[in-house]
Amino acid sequence: MNKFALFLLVATAIGGAAWVFVYPMLSGERRAQQRQRLITDSNPGVRAVNMRAQQKSRREQIEGSLKELEARKKRNLLSLSQRIEQSGLSWSKNQFFMISAALGLAAFLIFFILKIGLLASLAAGFAGGFGLPLWILRFLRKRREKKFIAGFPDAVDVIVRGIKAGLPLGDSLRVICNDAPEPVRTEFRLIIETQAIGMPLGEACGKLYQRIPLPEANFFGIVIAIQQKSGGNLSEALGNLSKILRERKKMKGKIQAMSMEAKASGFIIGSLPGIVMVLVYLTSPQYIELLWTHPTGRFMLAIAIFWMTMGILVMRKMINFDF
């Protein structure tokens, strides 16, 4: 009986010691207590270090997401329908092809009637049918994006003031649809219409980046999507976004002002050969007509145009700054 009681006491002691020392390590209770101690620590230095670590981790996640989106944008080539939509036109593919064919035929006939040459006429028709329509789409897209950037910060401020005044987010977006300039009005109207057919607001705002491929539109869609999923102070987040948009707009203005001298120099250098050619033709036509009447002159003129085009493209690349 004494041996059994002694064995029971020893087993109880070993079990208690295992419960106290071994079980917390196996169950993760000690790690949970350490995390709780770090959170509830009264030392402000420890809290600041933990806060900075969390902010750094969150910032790294956001930067990684943005880099992934940017890489995905570079990998995916835009279709013709997306280019037409981004330029603000309501053309269909068939209409675009008909307009391209008409421009190519007109360019071919103009050069052929001027008797410049069959090869030159074919090249002009090819450029007018394939190059000129795509250039027009790109020009219209750039102009539309500039107008959007000019009015987008004010639209975000309208949303911030509406939320602070107690309006729901949908009503604030409808205010923009009524009062904002184009193309901001049209884009936010598309967001409201997309939401009305059942798409979540965060996803509808994310579609804005597909129609306006700008980082500002991407930031807006990310902020709305995060707020819809995890909640938070939307007015504060959009207020910070508005400040960022205005700072980016100010920085873009500074860059344009600083690069204006280089752009003027590039324009003068690029246009100087053409101006000299016209002046020489006006003063002594027989001297310069050999460039397009003699085969060797046409060959030299083609080589000169090619290298001038390459030089203009290089200068354009040098004076365009991304930030």
C-alpha positions as CSV (number, residue, x, y, z in Angstrom):
1,M,0.0,0.0,0.0
2,N,2.8,2.4,0.8
3,K,4.6,1.6,-2.5
4,F,1.4,2.2,-4.4
5,A,0.8,5.6,-2.7
6,L,4.5,6.5,-3.3
7,F,4.1,5.6,-7.0
8,L,0.9,7.6,-7.2
9,L,2.6,10.7,-5.7
10,V,5.6,10.4,-8.0
11,A,3.4,10.0,-11.1
12,T,1.3,13.0,-10.0
13,A,4.5,15.1,-9.5
14,I,5.9,14.2,-12.9
15,G,2.6,14.9,-14.6
16,G,2.3,18.2,-12.9
17,A,5.9,19.2,-13.8
18,A,5.2,18.2,-17.4
19,W,2.0,20.2,-17.4
20,V,3.7,23.3,-16.1
21,F,6.9,23.2,-18.2
22,V,6.3,21.0,-21.3
23,Y,2.7,21.6,-22.2
24,P,3.0,25.4,-22.9
25,M,5.8,24.7,-25.4
26,L,3.8,22.0,-27.2
27,S,0.5,23.9,-27.3
28,G,2.0,27.3,-28.3
29,E,0.7,29.0,-25.1
30,R,4.1,30.4,-24.3
31,R,4.4,32.0,-27.7
32,A,0.9,33.5,-27.4
33,Q,1.8,35.0,-24.0
34,Q,5.0,36.5,-25.5
35,R,3.0,38.1,-28.3
36,Q,0.5,39.4,-25.8
37,R,3.3,40.8,-23.7
38,L,4.8,42.6,-26.6
39,I,1.4,44.1,-27.5
40,T,0.5,45.1,-24.0
41,D,4.0,46.2,-23.0
42,S,3.9,49.7,-21.4
43,N,7.3,50.6,-22.8
44,P,6.7,53.1,-25.6
45,G,10.0,52.2,-27.3
46,V,9.0,48.6,-27.6
47,R,5.6,49.6,-29.0
48,A,7.2,52.0,-31.5
49,V,9.6,49.2,-32.7
50,N,6.7,46.8,-33.1
51,M,4.6,49.5,-34.9
52,R,7.5,50.3,-37.3
53,A,7.9,46.6,-38.1
54,Q,4.2,46.2,-38.8
55,Q,4.2,49.3,-41.0
56,K,7.3,48.2,-42.8
57,S,5.7,44.8,-43.5
58,R,2.5,46.4,-44.7
59,R,4.4,48.8,-46.9
60,E,6.4,46.0,-48.4
61,Q,3.3,44.0,-49.2
62,I,1.7,47.1,-50.9
63,E,4.9,47.7,-52.9
64,G,5.0,44.1,-53.9
65,S,1.4,44.2,-55.1
66,L,2.0,47.4,-57.1
67,K,5.1,45.9,-58.7
68,E,3.1,42.8,-59.6
69,L,0.3,44.9,-61.1
70,E,2.9,47.0,-63.1
71,A,4.6,43.8,-64.4
72,R,1.3,42.3,-65.3
73,K,0.4,45.5,-67.2
74,K,3.7,45.3,-69.2
75,R,3.2,41.6,-70.0
76,N,-0.4,42.0,-71.3
77,L,-0.7,43.7,-74.6
78,L,-3.7,45.8,-75.1
79,S,-6.3,44.7,-77.6
80,L,-7.8,47.0,-80.3
81,S,-11.1,47.2,-78.4
82,Q,-9.2,48.3,-75.2
83,R,-7.3,51.0,-77.1
84,I,-10.5,52.4,-78.6
85,E,-12.1,52.4,-75.2
86,Q,-9.2,54.1,-73.6
87,S,-9.2,56.8,-76.2
88,G,-12.8,57.7,-75.4
89,L,-14.2,56.7,-78.8
90,S,-17.3,54.6,-79.4
91,W,-16.1,53.0,-82.5
92,S,-16.4,49.3,-83.2
93,K,-13.7,47.2,-84.8
94,N,-15.3,47.3,-88.2
95,Q,-15.6,51.1,-88.1
96,F,-11.9,51.3,-87.1
97,F,-10.9,49.1,-90.0
98,M,-13.0,51.0,-92.5
99,I,-11.5,54.3,-91.4
100,S,-8.0,52.9,-91.5
101,A,-8.6,51.6,-95.1
102,A,-10.0,55.0,-96.1
103,L,-6.9,56.8,-94.7
104,G,-4.5,54.3,-96.4
105,L,-6.3,54.6,-99.7
106,A,-6.3,58.4,-99.5
107,A,-2.6,58.6,-98.7
108,F,-1.8,56.2,-101.6
109,L,-3.8,58.2,-104.1
110,I,-2.3,61.6,-103.0
111,F,1.3,60.3,-103.4
112,F,0.4,58.5,-106.6
113,I,-1.2,61.6,-108.2
114,L,1.8,63.7,-107.2
115,K,3.9,61.2,-109.2
116,I,6.4,60.6,-106.4
117,G,6.7,57.0,-107.2
118,L,4.9,53.7,-106.8
119,L,7.0,52.4,-103.9
120,A,6.7,55.7,-102.1
121,S,2.9,55.7,-102.7
122,L,2.7,52.2,-101.3
123,A,4.7,53.1,-98.3
124,A,2.5,56.2,-97.7
125,G,-0.6,54.0,-98.0
126,F,0.8,51.5,-95.5
127,A,1.6,54.3,-93.1
128,G,-1.8,55.9,-93.5
129,G,-3.7,52.7,-93.1
130,F,-1.7,51.2,-90.2
131,G,0.4,53.8,-88.5
132,L,-1.8,56.9,-88.6
133,P,-5.0,55.4,-87.0
134,L,-2.9,53.9,-84.1
135,W,-1.2,57.2,-83.7
136,I,-4.6,59.0,-83.5
137,L,-5.8,56.5,-80.9
138,R,-2.6,57.1,-78.8
139,F,-3.0,60.9,-79.1
140,L,-6.6,60.8,-78.1
141,R,-5.8,58.5,-75.1
142,K,-3.0,60.8,-73.9
143,R,-5.2,63.9,-74.2
144,R,-8.0,62.1,-72.3
145,E,-5.7,61.0,-69.6
146,K,-4.4,64.6,-69.1
147,K,-8.0,65.8,-68.7
148,F,-8.7,63.0,-66.2
149,I,-5.6,63.9,-64.2
150,A,-6.6,67.5,-64.1
151,G,-10.1,66.8,-62.6
152,F,-9.5,63.6,-60.6
153,P,-8.1,65.2,-57.3
154,D,-11.1,67.5,-57.1
155,A,-13.4,64.5,-57.5
156,V,-11.6,62.7,-54.7
157,D,-12.0,65.8,-52.5
158,V,-15.7,65.8,-53.2
159,I,-15.9,62.2,-52.0
160,V,-14.0,63.1,-48.8
161,R,-16.2,66.1,-48.0
162,G,-19.3,64.0,-48.7
163,I,-18.3,61.2,-46.4
164,K,-17.3,63.7,-43.6
165,A,-20.8,65.3,-44.0
166,G,-22.5,61.9,-43.6
167,L,-23.3,61.0,-47.2
168,P,-22.8,57.4,-48.2
169,L,-20.1,56.6,-50.7
170,G,-22.6,55.9,-53.5
171,D,-24.3,59.3,-53.1
172,S,-20.9,61.0,-53.2
173,L,-20.1,59.2,-56.4
174,R,-23.4,60.4,-57.9
175,V,-22.5,64.0,-57.0
176,I,-19.3,63.6,-59.1
177,C,-21.4,62.2,-62.0
178,N,-23.5,65.4,-62.0
179,D,-20.9,68.1,-61.4
180,A,-17.4,66.9,-62.5
181,P,-15.9,67.7,-65.9
182,E,-15.3,65.2,-68.6
183,P,-13.9,62.5,-68.7
184,V,-14.2,62.2,-64.9
185,R,-18.0,62.4,-65.1
186,T,-18.2,59.6,-67.6
187,E,-15.9,57.3,-65.8
188,F,-17.6,57.6,-62.4
189,R,-21.0,57.2,-64.2
190,L,-19.7,53.9,-65.5
191,I,-18.7,52.9,-61.9
192,I,-22.3,53.6,-60.7
193,E,-23.8,51.7,-63.6
194,T,-21.5,48.8,-63.1
195,Q,-22.4,48.7,-59.4
196,A,-26.1,48.9,-60.3
197,I,-26.0,45.6,-62.2
198,G,-24.6,43.7,-59.2
199,M,-20.8,44.2,-59.2
200,P,-19.3,45.1,-55.8
201,L,-18.1,48.7,-55.5
202,G,-14.5,47.8,-54.9
203,E,-14.4,45.7,-58.1
204,A,-16.2,48.4,-60.0
205,C,-13.7,51.0,-59.0
206,G,-10.9,48.6,-59.9
207,K,-12.3,48.5,-63.5
208,L,-11.4,52.2,-63.7
209,Y,-7.7,51.3,-64.2
210,Q,-8.6,49.3,-67.3
211,R,-10.2,52.3,-68.9
212,I,-7.8,54.9,-67.6
213,P,-4.4,53.1,-67.3
214,L,-2.8,55.6,-64.8
215,P,-1.3,55.0,-61.4
216,E,-3.7,57.5,-59.9
217,A,-6.7,55.4,-61.0
218,N,-5.0,52.3,-59.7
219,F,-4.5,53.9,-56.3
220,F,-8.1,54.9,-56.1
221,G,-9.3,51.4,-57.0
222,I,-7.0,49.8,-54.4
223,V,-8.1,52.2,-51.6
224,I,-11.8,51.5,-52.2
225,A,-11.3,47.8,-52.5
226,I,-9.3,47.6,-49.3
227,Q,-11.9,49.7,-47.5
228,Q,-14.7,47.5,-48.7
229,K,-13.0,44.3,-47.6
230,S,-11.4,45.3,-44.2
231,G,-13.2,48.6,-43.3
232,G,-11.5,51.6,-41.9
233,N,-11.6,55.4,-42.1
234,L,-12.4,56.0,-45.8
235,S,-12.3,59.8,-45.6
236,E,-8.8,59.7,-44.1
237,A,-7.6,57.3,-46.7
238,L,-9.0,59.2,-49.6
239,G,-7.8,62.5,-48.0
240,N,-4.2,61.1,-48.1
241,L,-4.8,59.9,-51.6
242,S,-5.9,63.3,-52.7
243,K,-2.7,64.8,-51.2
244,I,-0.6,62.3,-53.1
245,L,-2.5,63.0,-56.3
246,R,-1.9,66.8,-56.0
247,E,1.8,66.2,-55.1
248,R,2.2,64.0,-58.2
249,K,0.5,66.7,-60.3
250,K,2.8,69.4,-58.9
251,M,5.8,67.2,-59.5
252,K,4.7,66.6,-63.1
253,G,4.4,70.3,-63.7
254,K,7.9,70.9,-62.3
255,I,9.3,68.2,-64.5
256,Q,7.6,69.7,-67.6
257,A,8.9,73.2,-66.8
258,M,12.5,71.9,-66.3
259,S,12.4,69.8,-69.5
260,M,10.9,72.6,-71.6
261,E,14.3,73.9,-72.6
262,A,15.5,70.5,-73.8
263,K,12.2,70.0,-75.7
264,A,12.6,73.3,-77.4
265,S,16.2,72.5,-78.4
266,G,15.1,69.1,-79.7
267,F,12.3,70.6,-81.7
268,I,14.6,73.2,-83.3
269,I,17.3,70.6,-84.1
270,G,14.7,68.2,-85.5
271,S,13.0,70.7,-87.7
272,L,16.2,72.5,-89.0
273,P,16.9,70.1,-91.9
274,G,13.4,70.4,-93.3
275,I,13.4,74.2,-93.0
276,V,16.8,74.4,-94.7
277,M,15.5,72.0,-97.5
278,V,12.5,74.2,-98.1
279,L,14.5,77.4,-98.2
280,V,17.1,75.9,-100.6
281,Y,14.2,74.8,-102.9
282,L,12.7,78.3,-102.9
283,T,16.0,79.9,-103.8
284,S,17.5,77.4,-106.2
285,P,15.2,74.5,-107.1
286,Q,17.6,73.0,-109.7
287,Y,20.2,72.5,-107.0
288,I,18.1,70.4,-104.7
289,E,15.8,68.6,-107.2
290,L,18.4,65.9,-107.7
291,L,17.4,64.5,-104.3
292,W,14.0,63.2,-105.7
293,T,14.7,63.1,-109.5
294,H,17.9,61.1,-109.6
295,P,18.0,57.5,-108.2
296,T,21.1,58.2,-106.1
297,G,19.5,61.3,-104.7
298,R,16.3,59.4,-103.7
299,F,18.5,56.8,-102.0
300,M,20.4,59.5,-100.1
301,L,17.1,61.2,-99.2
302,A,15.7,58.0,-97.8
303,I,18.8,57.3,-95.8
304,A,18.8,60.9,-94.4
305,I,15.1,60.7,-93.5
306,F,15.8,57.4,-91.7
307,W,18.7,58.7,-89.6
308,M,16.8,62.0,-88.9
309,T,13.9,59.9,-87.6
310,M,16.2,57.8,-85.4
311,G,17.8,61.0,-84.0
312,I,14.4,62.5,-83.3
313,L,13.3,59.4,-81.5
314,V,16.5,59.3,-79.4
315,M,16.1,63.0,-78.4
316,R,12.4,62.3,-77.6
317,K,13.5,59.4,-75.3
318,M,16.1,61.6,-73.6
319,I,13.7,64.5,-72.8
320,N,10.8,62.4,-71.6
321,F,11.0,61.8,-67.8
322,D,9.0,59.2,-65.8
323,F,8.5,59.6,-62.1
